[in-house]
Amino acid sequence: MAHLKTAALSAIAGSAVIAAALFTVPAQAAVAAPPAPKGLTVTRDGANPHDLNIAWKPVPGVANYMVRVNDGAKDTNLIVPADATSAVFHGEGNCTTYRVSVSAVADKDLMGTTGKTFVPSLAPGSVVDAKASRSGNGTSASVTWEAPRRPGTGPITGYDLRVRQVSNGKVVHESTQKGTTLGVDGLDPDRMYAASITATNEFGGCVTSKVVLGNEKAAAPDFTVVRPPAQPASATITWKPTKWSGYGATTGYRIGYKRLTDKGYTWREFDPDRRSATIDQLDPTVNWDFVMRTVNGKSSGLISKPYRLYRSGYDPVNANVTITGKDQTITVDFSEAVGSSLNYPIARIDIAKANGTKGFTDRHSVTNKAGRVTFDPVPCGTYEVVVTGIGENSSKQLVRTSTPVCEQPAICFTSTLQNGSFESPAIPNSTYKILPSSTTGLAWQNTAENFVELWSNGFSSSSNGKVTAPDGRQLAELNANKAGTLYQDLPTTPGTTMRWHLKHRGRAGTDTMRVLVGAPGAKLTQSGADLTTGNTAWVQYTDSYKIPAGQTTTRFAFQAVKTASSISVGNFLDDIVFTPEQCQ
């Protein structure tokens, strides 16, 4: 069976791990879940369309907001202060789509979350209703399609077309056009071909749709198999007319069936106007496989994929369902379909904190042919997992079990820096800006002036080529216009050993700086040795500092010692962390 671990199946709706440590609520306080933020808007930035501008209306009394952006492969969670109502997500890729939601967070288990806003890719999606037909003698073909429902950002500029011979991959036609019909001549009647269609706009193309140009062999019909009520030794097969009958009319259909242990199929043939048939005298205690093919004169068409009919009286609880929890993940594996495909074509999986405690919950419904369903990420704890078979008129609980998911980690980030990678506010690519220290989201101050200098990826001025941030897309230069000390004040717990790390790089050559820590208004103490780095690569430095008794607010600061040019020019900084030592 195929193992499914995709964004569509991954449980990513409602993780509170990051938010859990940003605040502390007294045990006696009763905090109600806040409402979801209203007015959520997500727009692509006009100057840089890869960036998403996300905004919402404020919710009173929250601790912070959590912005979740899913790109189809992973979640990115942005923690936004309570006094802010917007965020910028720096995306990438012309083919990436996004789903965005915002949570108003009052407590680690109390949040109100918006619905997901879908952001289509910059380039177009797939074309619609692609079809192909060949002439009576098979030497020519016609391919038609409709424009994508998701054209991306900007109008469709054309369609890239390619036709290959299936047997050897030889390209027999390649073109770009604006119309939605393609004619191809000079084809070998005995060969099959595949046509590829890719819609494009100014951002290129993403999704290629394929349609087969069949040869004299007819395509297999679509069909289903069910066991008639009260007839455990019978199977009823229902099918639709074949979409491609070869170069002539369909003259019949053939049905093959066998036990899993049989070497070959037993075949039955039916008239071309038939759409169903019942086969009797089947052993009801074993599983059976069925296949079909279309007949065109004396030629048998392509054989279908097998359709499995499970044994009568199949007990769904006996299916091998393995449920494991570890590393913030719950995985549900099926050895075969859970419940009969007739009675329960859908398997629904629910997870929730065990014993009715509050916390993360999620639900996914998947086809009964799914081999694996993965919920990821899941906060640490013990969860009850329930698998339910869902039918048209009934449902049945198949499996119920409990499983632990990792060990509860220490709450580490009760006191840490804000904007340690200088990603806020976002500035255009390949530029720098000197911003007032009062700028929303900046969080840094300078003792010499009320300005902080930020750079974005690709900007360069006497710095050994274009500079790229080691974390995110922005970095800081230690001084803006004057020699001073860049700093941030933050709450701390006396007696805690804090560990810091940062990345440093020179600008015009080798630059030197130092880290200073202490109480605001008092003389700061140097932590670690002077940091001396050239301008060819970023270097990470780390050291520790124990918070003295009575020091509930600590200043974490950086001071330029010397640079390859002026003292206000140089000492690039990024990826700065100041956090309890056990969290490293």
C-alpha positions in Angstrom: 0.0 0.0 0.0 1.1 3.6 -0.6 2.3 5.4 2.5 0.7 8.8 2.8 2.6 11.6 4.5 1.4 14.7 2.9 0.3 18.1 3.9 -3.3 17.0 3.3 -2.9 14.2 5.8 -0.5 15.8 8.2 -2.2 17.1 11.4 -1.0 20.7 11.5 -4.1 22.5 12.8 -3.7 23.8 16.3 -0.2 23.2 17.8 0.4 25.3 20.9 4.0 24.2 21.6 5.6 27.5 20.7 3.0 29.6 22.3 3.1 27.6 25.6 6.2 29.2 26.9 5.7 32.9 26.1 3.8 33.7 29.2 2.8 32.3 32.6 -0.8 32.3 34.0 -1.3 31.8 37.7 -2.9 28.5 38.5 -5.9 30.1 40.2 -6.7 32.3 37.2 -9.6 31.2 35.0 -8.9 32.4 31.5 -11.5 32.0 28.7 -10.5 31.1 25.2 -10.4 34.3 23.1 -12.4 34.6 19.9 -10.6 34.1 16.6 -9.3 37.3 15.0 -11.6 38.8 12.5 -10.9 40.4 9.1 -8.0 38.2 8.2 -6.4 39.3 4.9 -3.5 37.8 3.1 -2.0 39.6 0.0 1.1 39.2 -1.9 3.5 42.1 -1.6 3.5 44.4 -4.7 7.3 45.0 -4.6 8.2 41.3 -3.8 5.3 39.0 -4.7 6.9 36.1 -2.9 6.2 37.8 0.4 2.8 37.6 2.1 1.4 40.6 3.9 -0.9 39.1 6.7 -3.2 41.4 8.7 -6.1 41.0 11.1 -8.2 42.9 13.5 -7.1 43.1 17.2 -8.5 40.8 19.9 -8.6 42.4 23.4 -6.7 40.8 26.3 -4.6 38.3 24.4 -1.0 37.4 25.3 0.1 37.2 21.7 -0.9 36.0 18.2 0.4 32.9 16.4 0.5 33.2 12.6 0.6 29.8 10.9 1.7 29.5 7.3 1.6 26.1 5.6 3.4 25.7 2.2 2.2 22.2 1.5 5.2 20.6 3.1 5.7 22.3 6.4 4.3 24.8 8.9 5.9 28.0 9.8 4.6 29.5 13.1 5.3 33.2 13.7 4.8 34.6 17.2 3.5 38.1 17.0 3.2 40.5 20.0 -0.3 41.3 21.4 0.0 45.0 20.2 0.6 44.0 16.6 -2.0 43.1 14.0 0.1 42.2 11.0 3.1 40.1 10.0 5.2 39.5 6.9 6.0 36.0 5.7 8.9 35.7 3.4 8.0 33.0 0.9 9.9 31.5 -2.0 9.2 29.6 -5.2 6.8 30.5 -8.0 4.9 27.2 -7.6 4.3 27.3 -3.9 0.7 27.7 -2.5 0.0 28.7 1.1 -2.7 28.2 3.7 -2.7 30.9 6.4 -4.4 31.1 9.7 -4.0 33.3 12.8 -4.6 32.3 16.4 -5.4 34.8 19.2 -3.5 33.2 22.2 -4.6 33.7 25.8 -2.9 30.6 27.3 -1.1 27.5 25.9 -4.4 25.6 25.7 -6.7 28.6 25.1 -6.7 30.1 21.7 -9.2 31.2 19.0 -8.1 30.4 15.5 -9.4 31.7 12.1 -10.2 29.5 9.2 -7.4 28.9 6.6 -7.0 31.4 3.8 -5.7 29.9 0.6 -3.0 31.8 -1.4 -2.5 30.4 -4.9 0.9 30.0 -6.5 2.4 32.8 -8.6 2.5 30.5 -11.6 -0.6 28.9 -13.0 -2.1 25.6 -11.8 -3.1 22.7 -14.0 -5.2 22.9 -17.1 -8.8 21.6 -16.9 -10.5 18.7 -18.7 -7.6 17.7 -21.0 -8.9 15.2 -23.7 -7.4 13.5 -26.7 -8.7 11.6 -29.7 -7.1 9.9 -32.7 -8.3 9.6 -36.3 -9.9 6.4 -37.5 -6.5 5.2 -38.9 -4.5 6.5 -36.0 -2.1 8.7 -38.0 -3.4 12.0 -36.5 -4.7 13.2 -33.1 -6.4 16.1 -31.5 -5.8 17.4 -28.0 -8.1 19.9 -26.3 -8.2 21.5 -22.8 -9.5 24.4 -20.8 -7.6 27.2 -19.1 -6.6 26.6 -15.4 -9.0 27.6 -12.7 -6.0 29.1 -10.9 -4.2 31.3 -13.4 -1.7 32.5 -10.8 -0.6 36.2 -10.6 -1.0 37.7 -14.0 -2.7 36.4 -17.2 -1.9 33.1 -19.0 0.7 33.9 -21.6 0.7 30.5 -23.3 0.8 26.7 -23.1 4.0 24.6 -23.4 3.1 21.5 -25.4 5.0 18.3 -25.9 4.0 14.9 -27.4 6.2 11.8 -26.8 6.0 8.3 -28.0 5.4 6.1 -24.9 7.6 3.2 -25.9 10.8 5.1 -26.5 10.2 8.6 -25.2 10.9 10.2 -28.6 9.5 13.7 -28.8 7.3 14.0 -32.0 5.9 17.5 -31.3 7.0 20.5 -29.2 5.5 24.0 -29.3 4.2 26.9 -27.4 0.8 28.5 -28.2 -2.0 30.5 -26.8 -4.9 28.4 -28.1 -6.4 25.4 -26.3 -6.5 22.9 -29.2 -3.6 21.0 -30.7 -3.5 18.9 -33.8 -0.7 16.4 -34.4 -0.1 14.4 -37.6 2.3 11.8 -38.8 1.7 9.4 -35.9 2.4 5.6 -36.0 -1.0 3.9 -35.7 0.6 1.0 -33.7 2.1 3.2 -31.0 0.8 5.0 -28.0 1.7 8.7 -27.3 1.4 11.0 -24.3 0.7 14.7 -24.6 2.0 17.1 -21.9 0.4 20.5 -21.4 1.8 23.2 -19.1 0.1 26.6 -18.6 2.5 29.6 -18.1 2.5 33.2 -17.1 5.2 35.7 -16.4 6.3 33.5 -13.4 6.7 30.4 -15.6 4.8 27.1 -15.3 4.3 24.7 -12.5 1.9 21.9 -13.2 2.1 19.7 -16.3 -1.0 17.8 -17.2 -0.7 14.6 -19.3 -3.2 12.9 -21.6 -2.7 9.6 -23.4 -3.2 9.2 -27.1 -4.2 5.5 -27.3 -3.5 3.1 -30.1 -5.6 0.2 -31.3 -5.7 -1.2 -27.7 -8.7 0.1 -25.9 -8.4 1.6 -22.4 -9.6 -0.3 -19.4 -13.1 0.7 -18.1 -13.6 2.2 -14.6 -15.5 -0.3 -12.4 -16.4 -1.2 -8.8 -17.1 -4.5 -7.1 -19.6 -5.1 -4.3 -21.1 -8.1 -2.5 -24.9 -8.3 -3.0 -26.9 -8.2 0.3 -27.4 -11.7 1.8 -25.3 -13.3 -1.0 -21.8 -13.8 0.5 -20.8 -16.2 -2.4 -21.5 -13.6 -5.1 -19.9 -10.4 -6.5 -21.6 -7.7 -8.6 -19.3 -5.7 -11.0 -20.5 -2.4 -12.3 -18.6 -0.4 -14.9 -18.7 2.6 -17.1 -18.1 2.7 -20.9 -14.4 2.8 -21.8 -13.1 6.3 -22.6 -10.9 5.0 -25.5 -12.1 2.0 -27.5 -9.2 1.9 -30.0 -9.8 2.6 -33.7 -13.2 1.0 -33.8 -16.3 0.5 -31.7 -16.3 -1.6 -28.4 -17.5 -5.1 -29.1 -17.5 -6.4 -25.5 -16.0 -6.4 -22.0 -14.1 -9.1 -20.2 -14.0 -9.6 -16.4 -11.2 -11.6 -14.8 -11.3 -12.9 -11.2 -9.1 -15.0 -8.9 -8.2 -15.9 -5.3 -5.1 -14.2 -4.1 -3.3 -17.6 -4.2 -4.4 -18.4 -7.8 -1.8 -18.0 -10.6 -4.2 -16.8 -13.3 -7.6 -15.2 -13.7 -10.8 -16.9 -14.8 -12.3 -14.8 -17.6 -16.0 -14.1 -18.4 -17.1 -12.0 -21.5 -20.1 -9.7 -21.7 -21.9 -7.8 -24.5 -20.9 -4.1 -25.2 -24.2 -2.8 -24.0 -23.8 -4.4 -20.6 -22.9 -2.2 -17.6 -23.0 -4.7 -14.8 -22.7 -8.4 -14.1 -23.0 -10.8 -11.1 -20.6 -13.7 -10.6 -21.7 -16.5 -8.3 -20.1 -19.5 -6.6 -17.2 -17.5 -5.1 -15.7 -18.8 -1.8 -16.9 -16.2 0.7 -14.1 -17.0 3.2 -11.2 -15.6 1.1 -10.3 -12.3 -0.6 -10.8 -12.0 -4.4 -9.1 -9.8 -7.0 -11.1 -8.6 -10.1 -9.8 -7.0 -13.3 -11.4 -5.8 -16.6 -10.5 -5.1 -20.2 -12.4 -3.7 -23.2 -12.7 -5.8 -26.4 -12.5 -4.2 -29.9 -13.1 -6.9 -32.5 -10.5 -9.6 -31.9 -8.2 -7.2 -29.9 -8.3 -7.2 -26.1 -7.6 -3.8 -24.6 -5.4 -2.8 -21.7 -5.9 -4.7 -18.4 -7.1 -2.6 -15.4 -5.5 -2.5 -12.0 -6.9 -5.2 -9.6 -10.0 -4.4 -7.5 -10.0 -6.4 -4.2 -13.2 -7.7 -2.7 -12.6 -8.6 0.9 -13.9 -11.8 2.4 -17.5 -11.9 3.7 -17.8 -11.3 7.4 -14.5 -9.5 7.4 -14.0 -8.3 11.0 -12.5 -4.8 10.8 -11.1 -5.0 14.3 -8.8 -7.8 13.2 -7.1 -5.6 10.7 -3.5 -4.8 11.7 -3.8 -1.2 12.8 -0.5 0.0 14.3 -0.6 3.3 16.2 2.7 4.8 17.4 3.5 8.1 19.0 7.0 9.6 19.3 9.0 12.8 18.4 5.9 15.0 18.3 4.3 12.6 15.8 1.4 10.1 15.9 1.4 7.6 13.0 -1.5 5.3 12.1 -0.5 2.4 9.9 -3.0 0.1 8.2 -2.0 -3.4 7.0 -5.1 -3.5 4.8 -8.4 -1.6 4.5 -10.0 -1.0 7.9 -13.5 -2.4 7.5 -14.9 -3.7 4.2 -14.6 -1.3 1.3 -18.4 -1.7 0.8 -19.6 -0.9 4.3 -16.9 1.6 5.4 -15.1 3.2 2.4 -13.8 6.0 4.7 -11.6 5.6 7.7 -11.8 8.6 10.2 -9.0 9.1 12.7 -9.5 11.3 15.8 -6.8 12.2 18.3 -7.3 14.1 21.6 -5.6 14.5 24.9 -6.3 11.3 27.0 -8.8 11.4 30.0 -10.6 14.3 28.6 -8.0 16.9 29.4 -7.8 20.0 27.3 -5.2 20.4 24.6 -4.4 19.5 21.0 -7.1 17.7 19.1 -7.4 16.9 15.4 -9.4 14.7 12.9 -8.7 13.4 9.5 -10.8 11.3 7.2 -9.0 9.3 4.5 -9.8 6.7 1.9 -9.9 3.1 3.2 -7.0 2.3 0.9 -4.7 4.7 2.8 -1.6 2.9 4.1 -0.5 5.5 6.6 -1.8 8.7 8.2 0.6 11.0 10.1 -0.2 13.7 12.5 2.8 16.1 12.8 3.6 18.1 14.8 1.7 17.0 17.9 2.5 18.6 21.3 4.0 16.2 23.9 1.5 14.3 26.1 -0.7 11.2 26.1 -3.4 11.0 23.4 -6.4 8.8 22.7 -6.6 7.7 19.1 -9.9 6.5 17.7 -10.3 4.9 14.2 -13.9 4.8 12.9 -15.2 3.2 9.7 -17.6 5.6 7.9 -20.3 4.3 5.6 -23.1 5.9 3.6 -25.7 5.0 6.3 -23.7 3.8 9.3 -20.4 4.1 11.1 -18.5 1.7 13.4 -15.7 2.4 15.9 -12.9 0.0 14.9 -9.9 0.8 17.1 -9.5 2.9 20.3 -6.2 3.2 22.1 -3.9 5.6 24.0 -0.3 6.5 23.1 2.3 8.8 24.5 4.0 11.4 22.3 7.5 12.3 23.5 8.4 13.7 26.9 7.1 17.1 28.0 10.0 19.5 27.4 11.0 22.1 29.9 9.5 25.5 29.2 12.6 27.2 28.0 11.6 30.4 26.4 10.1 32.2 29.4 12.8 34.9 28.8 14.5 35.4 25.5 15.3 38.1 23.0 12.8 39.5 20.5 13.7 39.8 16.8 17.0 38.0 17.3 17.4 37.5 13.5 16.3 41.0 12.6 13.5 39.9 10.4 11.1 42.6 11.5 10.3 45.0 10.0 10.8 43.5 6.6 12.7 45.6 4.1 13.0 45.1 0.3 15.6 42.7 -1.1 19.1 43.9 -1.8 18.8 47.1 0.3 19.6 48.5 3.7 17.5 50.8 5.9 18.4 52.9 9.0 15.2 52.7 11.1 14.1 54.6 14.2 14.5 52.3 17.3 10.8 53.0 18.0 9.8 51.1 14.8 7.2 48.5 15.6 8.6 45.0 15.8 12.3 46.1 15.8 12.8 45.6 19.6 16.5 46.9 19.6 17.9 50.2 20.9 21.2 52.0 20.4 22.9 54.0 23.2 24.5 56.5 20.7 21.4 57.3 18.6 17.8 56.3 18.2 18.5 54.4 15.0 19.2 50.8 14.0 20.6 49.7 10.7 19.2 46.6 8.9 20.4 44.9 5.7 18.6 42.4 3.5 20.0 39.6 1.4 21.9 40.7 -1.7 23.0 44.1 -0.6 26.8 44.9 -0.8 29.0 47.9 -0.2 32.7 47.2 0.3 31.9 43.9 2.0 33.6 41.3 -0.1 30.6 40.7 -2.4 26.9 40.5 -1.8 26.0 39.7 1.8 23.5 36.8 2.7 22.0 36.5 6.2 22.8 33.2 7.9 19.3 33.0 9.3 16.3 34.3 7.4 16.8 37.2 4.9 17.9 40.1 7.1 20.8 41.0 9.4 22.0 44.1 11.4 25.1 46.3 11.3 26.1 47.0 14.9 26.2 50.8 14.5 24.1 53.0 12.3 25.7 56.4 12.0 27.6 56.7 15.3 29.7 54.5 17.6 27.4 53.1 20.3 26.0 50.0 21.9 23.2 48.0 20.4 21.1 46.4 23.2 17.9 44.9 24.4 16.4 44.8 27.9 14.5 41.7 28.9 13.0 40.1 32.1 15.2 37.4 33.7 15.0 35.1 36.7 17.9 35.5 39.3 20.0 32.4 39.7 19.4 31.2 36.1 22.4 30.5 33.9 21.7 32.0 30.5 23.5 30.9 27.4 23.9 33.1 24.3 25.0 32.5 20.8 25.2 34.8 17.8 26.7 34.9 14.3 29.3 37.6 13.4 31.0 38.7 10.3 33.3 41.6 9.2 32.3 44.1 6.5 35.2 45.8 4.8 37.7 43.3 6.4 38.3 42.0 9.9 36.0 43.5 12.5 36.0 43.1 16.3 33.1 43.4 18.8 32.3 42.2 22.4 29.1 41.0 24.2 28.1 43.0 27.4 25.6 41.8 29.9 24.2 43.3 33.2 21.6 45.4 34.9 20.3 48.4 32.9 21.8 51.7 34.2 24.8 49.8 35.8 28.2 49.0 34.4 27.8 46.0 32.0 30.1 43.0 32.3 31.8 41.5 29.2 30.7 37.9 28.5 33.3 35.8 26.7 36.3 37.1 24.8 36.3 39.7 22.0 34.8 38.4 18.8 37.1 38.9 15.8 35.9 37.8 12.4 36.9 38.4 8.8 34.5 39.2 5.9 34.6 35.9 4.0 32.2 33.8 6.2 29.9 34.0 9.2 31.2 32.6 12.5 29.0 31.5 15.4 30.2 32.4 19.0 28.7 31.3 22.3 29.1 31.8 26.1 27.1 31.9 29.3 26.0 34.4 32.0 24.5 33.7 35.4 21.8 36.1 36.4 22.8 37.7 39.8 20.5 37.8 42.8 17.9 40.6 42.5 18.4 41.2 38.8 15.0 40.7 37.3 15.8 42.8 34.2 18.9 42.2 32.2 20.5 44.2 29.4 22.1 42.2 26.6 24.3 44.4 24.5 27.0 44.5 21.7 29.8 47.0 21.5 32.1 47.6 18.5 35.8 47.4 19.4 37.3 48.1 16.0 36.6 47.6 12.3 38.6 47.5 9.1 37.3 51.1 8.4 35.3 53.6 10.5 34.1 52.3 13.9 30.5 52.9 12.7 31.0 50.8 9.6 31.0 47.0 10.1 30.4 44.2 12.6 27.5 42.3 11.0 25.2 40.4 13.4 22.5 37.8 13.0 20.8 34.8 14.7 21.2 36.1 18.3 19.8 33.9 21.1 19.8 34.6 24.9 18.0 31.8 26.7 18.2 29.5 29.8 21.1 27.1 29.4 19.1 23.9 29.6 17.3 24.9 26.4 20.4 24.8 24.2 
